Amino acid sequence: MKIRSFLAMMIVAALAPVILFSTVPLSRLIQAERDAAVLSMKLAARATSIAVDSQWHQAIGLIRGLSSSNKLESGQLAQFGIKARTMAGNEGAYIELFDDSGQLLVDTTLAPDAPLPDTRALQRARVDRMLSSSAYAISDLQPGKLPDSYVVQVDYPVFLDNGVRYVLGYGFDVDDLMRALPAPDADGTTFTVYDRNGRLLASNGKHAAVGSFAPVPLLVAIRLRENGLVSTPGGRYAMLTASTVSGWWVAMSSPRATIDGTARRTVLYSVSGLIIALLLAGAAALLFSARVTKAIARTGEAARSMVDGPARLPLYSGITEVDRLDQNVYLGAHLLASASAERERLLSEAQQAREIAEGQNRSKDEFLAMLGHELRNPMAPISTAAHLLRMPNISPEQMRQAGDIIARQVDHMNHLVNDLLDVSRVTRGLITLEKKPVSLRAILAAAVEQTMGSMHKGGHRFDTVCGEEEYWVRGDATRLIQVLTNLLVNAAKYSPPQSSIKVTLARDGERISIEVSDDGNGIEPELLPRIFELFSQGRRTPDRATGGLGLGLALVRKLVELHGGSVIAYSEGVGKGSRFTIELPAADMRAADLAADAPVAASEIG
């Protein structure tokens, strides 16, 4: 058995009796709190019922006093009506007097001289019932004398000494019952009065409708005449109490949390305490078992770490012998891991160096092959021209043509050799710039003049965007012309006939940009990141009409960087043209002072 399992069993054995013996007291406490809440509701409902009964006691006392009036004894019904109207008081209350046949004799809601209707057919049963019982009777909810009104009333039999019998009735509006109800409670507790049929008489709730029936559970209890606690819809309890005076019912309704909330909180606190105790005991057991098991298993883990990966740091267990062994194993694993990492690093560096060397070797082979081709190409025309010059009877025109061929091919070879020498000097840091204030407009004009032959040969459309501003930089005019010439020659060389080539000069703060764009062949995505590297060449056509030695753009970047600038290339892909942007720091001096020192005498372009 594992130590952790053993400790878990100890915790369960220790806490089980606590849980078991606390269950019975906890259940009794919960029941006691619930009984106290129910008793509180019962007392509140009973107090409200007594308040309603007190209103009826007042009404019964009034009608008893009126029944002993001497006006009634002497038959002076008109004077009795005046007295009844005085005692009826507010507008909602009324007093009626019927003889033993059911005929209405006095009605305080009518004018004293108003004719009385014949009520014997309607009221005979009511009067007979009252005279046979000889006790007062309180009605249930009934329609009032006014439209949309409800009243309740008490009937009282009157037996005079002369044998005359009457029935007195006293009624009032159900709204008067609201005086007996408490004010609405913030916790949602409401008090409602129902008649013996379960119809609502009065309520301090917000949405109580007089005359509506009680909820089904309450209605069933009222019909069965059962007092006590009733569960009603909407998550509420209602305490139902019957009145001993009227037979009506008073219901005190509260949210279930009023009764069950205390019990739930008691259970929650108790269970939370037990859970916290279990968690603390479990945490202590886990910590203790982890310390012991780690101390025992450390040596095996350290040994596995030497095979599976980097060695883990030694963990302090508090056990001296095990800690010392663990540290020694860690040191051994760390030495092995360091040796393995060093070996991997050396292998990775060797692999990268080999890939770089192989790439450079391929570039060198391609460069040498192309260089041989470029050097061999002029030999054939030179050889042909030399052979022509050795021919007898050669005409002056033929001699001139042969000389032109030789001069043109020598110029081509001279340009090629100069590029090689320039790249060599720049890469070895042997080139020196003669920086002076120069106008980029003049530099551009000189470059365009040198490349105009290539432009015309391809039939390209050439355009410049310079604005009216002068663009001054400090630089070597010859080298800047060389940079722009290389870019313009490339644009003309790698664009199909009738293409558009544009040069844009612009200034942004302390930087001046020169952008050379064309809608020619574009640049392959895989070539674009290394387009400025030495010996980088584009895809060659079978006739070698395009592609180069990979020197021009490398020389452009080096020369621009020597001027403190930068150059970037952009192309959306093959056949979508290309754009080269050079940024140079602007010269911080007045154009008038710079113009005096400008070294370029070419005509400016606008």
C-alpha positions as CSV (number, residue, x, y, z in Angstrom):
1,M,0.0,0.0,0.0
2,K,1.3,3.5,-0.9
3,I,1.9,6.0,1.9
4,R,-0.6,8.3,0.4
5,S,-3.4,5.7,0.6
6,F,-2.4,4.8,4.2
7,L,-2.7,8.5,5.2
8,A,-6.1,8.8,3.4
9,M,-7.4,5.9,5.4
10,M,-6.1,7.6,8.6
11,I,-8.0,10.8,7.8
12,V,-11.2,8.9,7.0
13,A,-10.9,6.9,10.3
14,A,-10.4,10.1,12.2
15,L,-13.2,12.1,10.7
16,A,-15.9,9.4,10.3
17,P,-16.9,9.5,14.0
18,V,-17.0,13.3,14.0
19,I,-19.3,13.3,10.9
20,L,-21.5,10.5,12.3
21,F,-22.0,12.0,15.8
22,S,-22.5,15.5,14.5
23,T,-25.3,14.4,12.2
24,V,-28.0,13.9,14.9
25,P,-27.4,17.2,16.7
26,L,-27.2,19.0,13.4
27,S,-30.6,17.6,12.2
28,R,-32.2,18.5,15.6
29,L,-30.8,22.0,15.3
30,I,-32.1,22.4,11.8
31,Q,-35.6,21.2,12.8
32,A,-35.6,23.5,15.8
33,E,-34.8,26.5,13.6
34,R,-37.5,25.5,11.1
35,D,-40.1,25.1,13.9
36,A,-39.1,28.5,15.3
37,A,-39.6,30.1,11.8
38,V,-43.0,28.3,11.4
39,L,-44.1,29.4,14.9
40,S,-43.2,33.0,14.1
41,M,-45.3,32.9,10.9
42,K,-48.2,31.3,12.8
43,L,-48.2,34.1,15.5
44,A,-48.0,36.8,12.8
45,A,-50.9,35.3,10.9
46,R,-52.9,34.9,14.1
47,A,-52.2,38.5,15.1
48,T,-53.5,39.7,11.7
49,S,-56.6,37.5,12.1
50,I,-57.3,39.1,15.5
51,A,-56.9,42.6,14.0
52,V,-59.5,41.7,11.3
53,D,-61.8,40.2,14.0
54,S,-61.5,43.5,16.0
55,Q,-63.1,45.3,13.1
56,W,-66.1,42.9,13.2
57,H,-66.3,43.3,17.0
58,Q,-66.7,47.0,16.4
59,A,-69.3,46.5,13.7
60,I,-71.3,44.0,15.9
61,G,-71.1,46.4,18.8
62,L,-72.5,49.2,16.7
63,I,-75.4,47.1,15.3
64,R,-76.3,45.7,18.8
65,G,-76.4,49.3,20.2
66,L,-78.6,50.3,17.3
67,S,-81.0,47.3,17.8
68,S,-81.8,48.6,21.3
69,S,-82.9,52.0,20.0
70,N,-86.2,53.3,21.5
71,K,-87.1,54.6,18.1
72,L,-87.2,51.1,16.8
73,E,-89.1,49.9,19.9
74,S,-91.8,52.7,19.4
75,G,-92.0,52.1,15.6
76,Q,-90.6,55.5,14.7
77,L,-88.8,54.2,11.6
78,A,-88.1,57.6,10.1
79,Q,-86.3,58.8,13.3
80,F,-84.6,55.4,13.4
81,G,-83.3,55.9,9.8
82,I,-81.8,59.3,10.8
83,K,-80.0,57.8,13.7
84,A,-78.8,54.9,11.5
85,R,-77.4,57.3,8.9
86,T,-75.5,59.0,11.6
87,M,-74.0,55.8,12.9
88,A,-73.1,54.5,9.4
89,G,-70.4,57.1,9.1
90,N,-68.2,56.9,6.0
91,E,-69.5,56.5,2.4
92,G,-68.6,52.9,2.1
93,A,-70.7,51.7,5.1
94,Y,-74.4,51.3,5.1
95,I,-77.2,50.0,7.4
96,E,-80.4,48.2,6.3
97,L,-83.5,47.2,8.3
98,F,-85.9,44.5,7.2
99,D,-89.2,43.3,8.7
100,D,-90.0,39.6,9.2
101,S,-91.4,39.4,5.6
102,G,-88.2,40.6,4.0
103,Q,-89.4,44.1,3.2
104,L,-86.8,46.8,3.3
105,L,-87.7,49.4,5.8
106,V,-84.5,51.5,6.1
107,D,-81.6,51.9,3.7
108,T,-78.9,54.5,4.6
109,T,-77.7,54.5,1.0
110,L,-81.1,56.0,-0.1
111,A,-82.4,59.4,0.6
112,P,-84.8,59.6,3.6
113,D,-87.8,60.4,1.4
114,A,-86.9,58.0,-1.4
115,P,-89.4,55.2,-2.1
116,L,-88.3,51.8,-1.0
117,P,-88.4,48.9,-3.4
118,D,-90.3,45.7,-2.7
119,T,-87.6,43.3,-1.5
120,R,-89.8,40.5,0.0
121,A,-89.1,38.0,-2.7
122,L,-85.4,38.6,-2.7
123,Q,-84.7,38.9,1.0
124,R,-87.3,36.6,2.5
125,A,-84.9,33.6,2.7
126,R,-82.2,35.8,4.3
127,V,-84.5,37.2,6.9
128,D,-86.0,33.8,7.8
129,R,-82.5,32.3,8.2
130,M,-81.5,35.1,10.5
131,L,-84.7,35.0,12.6
132,S,-84.4,31.3,13.0
133,S,-80.8,31.4,14.2
134,S,-81.1,34.3,16.7
135,A,-77.3,35.1,16.2
136,Y,-75.4,37.4,14.1
137,A,-74.0,36.2,10.7
138,I,-71.0,37.6,8.8
139,S,-71.2,37.3,5.0
140,D,-68.6,36.3,2.4
141,L,-67.6,38.6,-0.4
142,Q,-70.6,40.0,-2.3
143,P,-71.2,42.8,-4.9
144,G,-71.7,46.3,-3.5
145,K,-74.5,48.7,-4.2
146,L,-72.2,50.7,-6.5
147,P,-70.8,49.3,-9.8
148,D,-67.4,47.4,-9.6
149,S,-67.5,47.5,-5.8
150,Y,-67.4,44.6,-3.2
151,V,-68.7,44.7,0.3
152,V,-69.0,42.4,3.3
153,Q,-71.8,42.7,5.9
154,V,-73.1,41.4,9.2
155,D,-76.8,40.6,9.8
156,Y,-78.3,40.8,13.3
157,P,-81.8,39.6,14.4
158,V,-83.9,41.9,16.6
159,F,-86.7,40.6,18.8
160,L,-88.8,43.3,20.5
161,D,-91.0,42.8,23.5
162,N,-94.1,43.5,21.6
163,G,-93.4,40.6,19.3
164,V,-92.2,42.6,16.3
165,R,-89.1,41.1,14.6
166,Y,-86.5,42.8,12.5
167,V,-83.2,42.0,10.8
168,L,-80.5,44.7,10.9
169,G,-77.7,44.6,8.4
170,Y,-74.4,46.5,8.6
171,G,-72.0,46.4,5.6
172,F,-68.8,48.2,4.5
173,D,-66.4,48.2,1.6
174,V,-63.7,45.5,1.6
175,D,-61.1,48.2,1.3
176,D,-61.7,49.0,4.9
177,L,-60.1,45.6,5.8
178,M,-56.7,46.9,4.7
179,R,-56.5,48.8,8.0
180,A,-56.1,45.5,9.8
181,L,-53.2,44.3,7.5
182,P,-49.5,45.2,8.2
183,A,-47.5,47.3,5.8
184,P,-45.7,45.4,3.0
185,D,-42.4,43.8,4.1
186,A,-39.2,44.3,2.2
187,D,-38.5,40.6,2.2
188,G,-41.6,39.8,0.2
189,T,-43.9,38.7,3.0
190,T,-47.6,39.4,2.3
191,F,-50.8,39.1,4.3
192,T,-54.1,38.2,2.5
193,V,-57.7,37.7,3.8
194,Y,-59.9,35.1,2.1
195,D,-63.6,34.5,2.7
196,R,-65.0,31.0,3.5
197,N,-65.2,30.2,-0.2
198,G,-61.5,31.1,-0.8
199,R,-62.1,34.4,-2.6
200,L,-59.7,37.2,-1.9
201,L,-61.0,40.0,0.3
202,A,-57.9,42.1,1.0
203,S,-54.2,41.9,0.6
204,N,-51.1,44.0,1.0
205,G,-49.4,42.4,-2.0
206,K,-48.7,44.2,-5.2
207,H,-50.8,42.1,-7.6
208,A,-53.8,41.1,-5.5
209,A,-57.2,41.2,-7.3
210,V,-60.3,41.4,-5.0
211,G,-62.6,38.5,-5.8
212,S,-60.0,36.2,-7.3
213,F,-59.6,32.7,-5.8
214,A,-56.7,31.6,-3.7
215,P,-53.9,29.5,-5.2
216,V,-55.0,25.8,-5.5
217,P,-53.0,24.5,-2.5
218,L,-54.5,27.3,-0.3
219,L,-58.0,26.8,-1.8
220,V,-57.9,23.1,-1.0
221,A,-56.8,23.8,2.6
222,I,-59.6,26.4,3.0
223,R,-62.3,24.0,1.7
224,L,-61.0,21.3,4.0
225,R,-60.7,23.9,6.8
226,E,-57.2,23.0,7.7
227,N,-55.0,25.5,9.5
228,G,-51.2,25.4,9.1
229,L,-48.3,25.7,6.7
230,V,-49.0,25.3,3.0
231,S,-46.5,25.2,0.1
232,T,-47.7,27.5,-2.7
233,P,-46.5,28.1,-6.3
234,G,-43.6,30.5,-6.9
235,G,-41.4,29.1,-4.2
236,R,-43.3,30.3,-1.2
237,Y,-44.9,29.1,2.1
238,A,-48.2,30.3,3.4
239,M,-49.4,30.1,7.0
240,L,-53.2,29.7,7.0
241,T,-55.2,30.7,10.1
242,A,-59.1,30.7,10.4
243,S,-61.0,33.4,12.2
244,T,-63.2,32.4,15.1
245,V,-65.4,35.4,14.6
246,S,-66.0,35.6,10.8
247,G,-64.9,32.1,9.7
248,W,-62.6,33.9,7.2
249,W,-59.0,32.9,6.6
250,V,-55.8,34.9,7.0
251,A,-52.7,33.7,4.9
252,M,-49.3,35.0,5.7
253,S,-47.1,34.2,2.6
254,S,-43.3,34.3,2.6
255,P,-40.5,33.1,0.4
256,R,-39.3,29.6,1.3
257,A,-35.9,31.0,2.3
258,T,-37.6,32.5,5.3
259,I,-38.1,29.0,6.7
260,D,-35.7,26.9,4.8
261,G,-32.9,29.6,4.4
262,T,-31.8,29.3,8.0
263,A,-31.7,25.5,7.8
264,R,-29.8,25.7,4.5
265,R,-27.3,28.1,6.0
266,T,-26.8,25.9,9.0
267,V,-26.2,22.9,6.7
268,L,-23.9,24.9,4.5
269,Y,-21.8,26.1,7.4
270,S,-21.5,22.7,8.8
271,V,-20.7,21.0,5.6
272,S,-18.3,23.8,4.7
273,G,-16.5,23.2,8.0
274,L,-16.3,19.5,7.4
275,I,-15.0,20.1,3.8
276,I,-12.4,22.5,5.0
277,A,-11.3,20.1,7.6
278,L,-11.1,17.3,5.0
279,L,-9.2,19.6,2.6
280,L,-6.7,20.7,5.3
281,A,-6.2,17.1,6.4
282,G,-5.8,16.0,2.8
283,A,-3.4,18.8,2.0
284,A,-1.3,17.9,5.1
285,A,-1.3,14.2,4.1
286,L,-0.4,15.1,0.5
287,L,2.5,17.3,1.6
288,F,3.8,14.7,4.0
289,S,3.4,11.8,1.6
290,A,5.0,13.9,-1.3
291,R,8.0,14.6,0.8
292,V,8.5,11.0,1.8
293,T,7.8,9.5,-1.7
294,K,10.0,12.1,-3.4
295,A,12.8,11.3,-1.1
296,I,12.5,7.6,-1.8
297,A,11.9,7.9,-5.6
298,R,14.5,10.7,-6.2
299,T,17.4,8.4,-7.2
300,G,15.3,6.6,-9.8
301,E,14.0,9.9,-11.3
302,A,17.5,11.3,-11.5
303,A,18.7,8.2,-13.3
304,R,15.8,8.4,-15.8
305,S,16.5,12.0,-16.4
306,M,19.9,11.1,-17.7
307,V,18.3,9.1,-20.5
308,D,15.1,11.0,-21.2
309,G,16.3,14.6,-21.2
310,P,18.0,17.3,-19.2
311,A,18.7,16.6,-15.6
312,R,16.3,18.1,-13.1
313,L,17.5,20.2,-10.1
314,P,17.9,18.4,-6.8
315,L,15.0,18.7,-4.4
316,Y,15.5,19.2,-0.6
317,S,13.7,16.5,1.4
318,G,15.2,17.0,4.8
319,I,16.7,13.5,4.7
320,T,20.5,14.1,4.7
321,E,21.6,10.9,3.1
322,V,19.0,10.9,0.4
323,D,19.7,14.6,-0.4
324,R,23.4,14.0,-0.7
325,L,22.9,11.0,-3.1
326,D,20.4,13.1,-5.1
327,Q,22.9,15.9,-5.5
328,N,25.6,13.5,-6.7
329,V,23.3,12.0,-9.3
330,Y,22.2,15.5,-10.4
331,L,25.9,16.5,-10.9
332,G,26.5,13.4,-13.0
333,A,23.4,14.0,-15.1
334,H,24.3,17.6,-15.5
335,L,27.7,16.8,-16.8
336,L,26.3,14.3,-19.3
337,A,23.7,16.8,-20.4
338,S,26.3,19.5,-20.9
339,A,28.5,17.2,-22.9
340,S,25.5,16.1,-25.0
341,A,24.4,19.7,-25.6
342,E,27.9,20.8,-26.6
343,R,28.1,17.9,-29.0
344,E,24.7,18.8,-30.6
345,R,25.8,22.5,-30.8
346,L,29.0,21.5,-32.6
347,L,27.1,19.2,-35.0
348,S,24.6,22.0,-35.7
349,E,27.3,24.5,-36.4
350,A,29.1,22.1,-38.6
351,Q,25.9,21.4,-40.5
352,Q,25.2,25.1,-40.9
353,A,28.8,25.8,-42.0
354,R,28.6,22.9,-44.5
355,E,25.3,24.2,-45.9
356,I,26.7,27.7,-46.2
357,A,29.9,26.4,-47.8
358,E,27.9,24.3,-50.3
359,G,25.7,27.3,-51.1
360,Q,28.8,29.5,-51.6
361,N,30.4,26.8,-53.7
362,R,27.4,26.6,-55.9
363,S,27.2,30.3,-56.3
364,K,30.9,30.4,-57.0
365,D,30.5,27.7,-59.7
366,E,27.6,29.5,-61.3
367,F,29.5,32.8,-61.1
368,L,32.6,31.3,-62.7
369,A,30.5,29.7,-65.4
370,M,28.8,32.9,-66.2
371,L,32.0,34.9,-66.0
372,G,33.6,32.5,-68.5
373,H,30.6,33.0,-70.8
374,E,30.7,36.7,-70.4
375,L,34.5,36.8,-71.1
376,R,34.2,34.4,-74.0
377,N,31.4,36.2,-75.8
378,P,33.5,39.3,-76.8
379,M,36.3,37.1,-78.1
380,A,34.3,35.9,-81.2
381,P,33.6,39.5,-82.5
382,I,37.1,40.6,-81.7
383,S,38.6,37.5,-83.5
384,T,36.3,38.2,-86.5
385,A,37.3,41.8,-86.6
386,A,41.0,41.0,-86.3
387,H,40.7,38.5,-89.1
388,L,38.9,41.1,-91.2
389,L,41.8,43.6,-90.6
390,R,44.3,41.1,-91.9
391,M,42.4,40.7,-95.1
392,P,44.0,42.4,-98.2
393,N,42.1,45.1,-100.0
394,I,40.0,45.9,-97.0
395,S,38.1,49.1,-97.5
396,P,38.3,52.0,-95.1
397,E,34.6,51.5,-94.2
398,Q,35.3,47.9,-93.3
399,M,38.3,48.9,-91.2
400,R,36.2,51.4,-89.3
401,Q,33.5,48.8,-88.6
402,A,36.1,46.3,-87.4
403,G,37.6,49.0,-85.2
404,D,34.1,49.8,-83.8
405,I,33.5,46.1,-83.0
406,I,36.8,45.7,-81.2
407,A,36.3,49.0,-79.3
408,R,32.8,48.0,-78.3
409,Q,33.8,44.6,-77.0
410,V,36.8,45.9,-75.2
411,D,34.5,48.5,-73.5
412,H,32.2,45.6,-72.4
413,M,35.1,43.6,-71.0
414,N,36.5,46.7,-69.3
415,H,33.1,47.4,-67.7
416,L,33.0,43.8,-66.5
417,V,36.5,43.9,-65.0
418,N,35.8,47.2,-63.3
419,D,32.7,45.7,-61.7
420,L,34.8,42.9,-60.4
421,L,37.4,45.2,-59.1
422,D,34.8,47.5,-57.5
423,V,33.1,44.6,-55.7
424,S,36.5,43.3,-54.5
425,R,37.5,46.7,-53.2
426,V,34.1,47.4,-51.5
427,T,34.0,44.0,-49.8
428,R,37.5,44.4,-48.5
429,G,36.9,48.0,-47.4
430,L,39.5,49.5,-49.7
431,I,37.2,52.0,-51.5
432,T,37.3,55.6,-50.4
433,L,34.4,58.0,-51.1
434,E,35.0,61.6,-51.9
435,K,31.9,63.0,-50.2
436,K,30.8,66.5,-51.3
437,P,27.5,68.3,-51.5
438,V,25.7,66.9,-54.6
439,S,22.3,67.5,-56.1
440,L,20.4,64.3,-56.7
441,R,18.6,65.9,-59.6
442,A,22.0,66.3,-61.3
443,I,23.0,62.7,-60.3
444,L,19.8,61.4,-61.8
445,A,20.3,63.4,-65.0
446,A,23.8,62.0,-65.4
447,A,22.6,58.4,-64.8
448,V,19.7,58.8,-67.3
449,E,22.2,60.2,-69.9
450,Q,24.4,57.1,-69.5
451,T,21.6,54.6,-69.8
452,M,19.6,56.4,-72.5
453,G,21.0,53.9,-75.1
454,S,19.5,50.9,-73.2
455,M,16.2,52.7,-72.9
456,H,16.0,53.5,-76.6
457,K,17.1,50.0,-77.5
458,G,14.2,48.5,-75.6
459,G,11.7,51.2,-76.6
460,H,11.0,51.8,-73.0
461,R,8.9,54.7,-71.7
462,F,10.9,56.6,-69.1
463,D,9.4,59.1,-66.6
464,T,10.7,61.0,-63.6
465,V,8.8,62.5,-60.7
466,C,10.9,65.2,-58.9
467,G,8.7,68.1,-58.1
468,E,10.2,71.6,-57.7
469,E,12.4,70.9,-54.7
470,E,16.1,70.5,-54.7
471,Y,17.4,67.3,-53.2
472,W,20.9,67.7,-51.7
473,V,23.0,65.0,-50.1
474,R,26.7,64.6,-49.2
475,G,28.2,61.9,-51.2
476,D,30.5,60.7,-54.0
477,A,28.9,61.8,-57.2
478,T,30.6,59.1,-59.3
479,R,29.5,56.3,-57.0
480,L,26.0,57.6,-56.8
481,I,25.7,57.8,-60.5
482,Q,27.1,54.3,-60.7
483,V,24.3,53.2,-58.2
484,L,21.5,54.7,-60.2
485,T,23.0,53.5,-63.5
486,N,23.0,50.0,-62.3
487,L,19.4,50.2,-61.2
488,L,18.3,51.8,-64.5
489,V,20.2,49.3,-66.6
490,N,18.7,46.4,-64.7
491,A,15.2,47.9,-65.1
492,A,15.7,48.2,-68.9
493,K,17.4,44.8,-69.1
494,Y,14.7,42.9,-67.2
495,S,11.7,44.5,-68.8
496,P,10.1,43.5,-72.1
497,P,10.0,46.1,-74.9
498,Q,7.7,49.1,-74.6
499,S,7.7,48.8,-70.8
500,S,7.4,51.7,-68.4
501,I,10.3,52.8,-66.1
502,K,9.9,55.5,-63.5
503,V,12.2,57.3,-61.1
504,T,10.7,59.2,-58.2
505,L,12.6,61.6,-55.9
506,A,10.9,62.5,-52.6
507,R,11.9,63.9,-49.2
508,D,10.5,62.8,-45.8
509,G,12.0,64.8,-43.0
510,E,15.7,64.2,-42.8
511,R,15.7,61.4,-45.4
512,I,15.6,61.6,-49.2
513,S,14.3,58.6,-51.1
514,I,15.0,57.6,-54.7
515,E,12.6,55.0,-56.1
516,V,13.2,53.1,-59.4
517,S,10.2,51.1,-60.5
518,D,9.3,49.2,-63.6
519,D,6.5,46.9,-64.9
520,G,8.9,44.3,-66.2
521,N,9.7,40.7,-65.3
522,G,9.6,41.1,-61.5
523,I,11.5,39.0,-59.0
524,E,10.9,35.4,-57.8
525,P,9.7,35.3,-54.2
526,E,12.5,32.9,-53.2
527,L,15.1,35.2,-54.7
528,L,13.8,38.5,-53.2
529,P,15.2,38.0,-49.6
530,R,18.8,37.5,-51.0
531,I,18.6,39.8,-54.1
532,F,21.4,42.0,-52.7
533,E,23.8,39.1,-51.8
534,L,27.0,38.6,-53.8
535,F,26.6,36.3,-56.8
536,S,22.8,36.1,-56.5
537,Q,21.4,35.8,-59.9
538,G,17.9,35.6,-61.4
539,R,16.6,32.7,-63.4
540,R,18.4,32.4,-66.7
541,T,16.7,32.1,-70.1
542,P,18.1,29.5,-72.5
543,D,19.8,32.2,-74.6
544,R,21.3,33.8,-71.5
545,A,19.7,37.1,-72.5
546,T,18.9,37.8,-68.8
547,G,20.6,37.0,-65.6
548,G,24.0,38.4,-64.7
549,L,27.0,37.8,-62.6
550,G,25.3,38.8,-59.4
551,L,27.5,41.8,-58.8
552,G,25.5,44.9,-59.7
553,L,22.9,44.8,-56.8
554,A,25.5,43.7,-54.3
555,L,27.6,46.7,-55.3
556,V,24.6,49.0,-55.1
557,R,23.8,48.0,-51.5
558,K,27.5,48.4,-50.4
559,L,27.8,51.8,-52.0
560,V,24.5,53.0,-50.5
561,E,25.5,51.8,-47.1
562,L,28.8,53.6,-47.4
563,H,26.8,56.8,-47.9
564,G,24.8,56.1,-44.6
565,G,21.7,55.0,-46.5
566,S,19.7,51.9,-47.2
567,V,18.1,50.1,-50.2
568,I,15.2,47.7,-50.3
569,A,13.7,45.7,-53.1
570,Y,10.0,44.9,-53.6
571,S,8.1,42.8,-56.1
572,E,4.7,41.1,-56.1
573,G,6.1,38.2,-58.1
574,V,7.2,37.1,-61.6
575,G,5.7,39.3,-64.3
576,K,4.5,42.0,-61.9
577,G,7.4,44.4,-62.0
578,S,9.8,45.5,-59.3
579,R,10.6,48.5,-57.2
580,F,13.9,49.5,-55.6
581,T,13.9,52.3,-53.0
582,I,17.1,54.0,-51.8
583,E,17.1,56.2,-48.7
584,L,19.9,58.7,-48.1
585,P,20.3,61.3,-45.3
586,A,19.6,64.8,-46.5
587,A,22.4,67.4,-46.5
588,D,21.9,70.0,-43.7
589,M,22.9,73.2,-45.6
590,R,21.4,75.8,-47.9
591,A,20.9,75.0,-51.6
592,A,22.8,78.2,-52.6
593,D,25.9,77.0,-50.8
594,L,25.7,73.5,-52.2
595,A,25.2,74.7,-55.7
596,A,28.6,76.3,-55.7
597,D,30.3,73.0,-54.9
598,A,28.2,70.7,-57.1
599,P,30.6,68.4,-58.9
600,V,28.1,67.2,-61.6
601,A,27.8,69.3,-64.7
602,A,25.1,67.3,-66.4
603,S,21.9,69.0,-67.4
604,E,19.2,68.6,-64.7
605,I,15.9,67.1,-65.4
606,G,12.6,68.3,-64.2
